[in-house]
């Protein structure tokens, strides 16, 4: 007997993820018909000039109805005045619970507010700005602050100091996910292999004498440009990036059909004619 009742109770339970069955609210003709009382409340709140025609009246709950009116204020196009009325049982008295100005389906609304920390984008930081780093930023992991950290880590097999980026003196260092994000960003950026400059270059940075190598795992794919005339001087460049200022692009004057001695003689003649140095 108990099992039968238990099964019946289980069958009546709402399963997780399923919406609750809608509850039918009994209609109250008195509340739904109190349009004039609802409009009078809206006029008292906003003024007669800003309250328009009634839009709808719906039952919100037992003994609670909501009337909506057009808002005629040009600053709130598409909005509506909403008046909530209440009535207790069979009482003839109607109570105004609240009057609100609410947006309608065609209202112009401000976009959803986003915290400043989520709105800021790369390149937004200006002089004097401060951009705090979250304590749980997944781009960072704890670093090693001193020799005590190294000694403590040495005895924790299978980890050894050689497998870690030491980061001595820094509370946090770049994590694996932070490194991966940097690789993707730099590869797809202006100094990556798919940039217009790189696609039109004959040689890559990996063979350029102006490339300054960097340590760590990122040094296998990136370096720094130290060519003042290069397209990325002082910036991180991918090894397979390139530009027209590669160190091994050497001017071959003889190949261009010009004798170096003849060029020097032309310079001397020009100097004599212009009265400049060497005249």
Buried (B, 14 or more C-beta within 10 A) or exposed (E): EEEEEEEEEEEEEEEEEEEEEEEEBEEBEBBBEBBEBBBBBBBEBBEEEBBBEBBEBEBBEEBBBBBBBBBBBEEBEEBBBBBBBBBEEEEEEBEBBEBBBEEBEEEEEEEEEEEEEEEEEEEEEEEEEEEEEEEEEEBBBEBBEEEEBBEEBEEEEEEEEEEBBBBEEBEBBBBEEBBEBBBEEBBEBBBBBEBEBBEEBEBBBBEBEBBEEEEEEBEEBBBBBBBEEBBBBEBBBBBBBBBEBBBEEEEEEEEEEEEEEEEEEEEEEEEEEEEEEEE
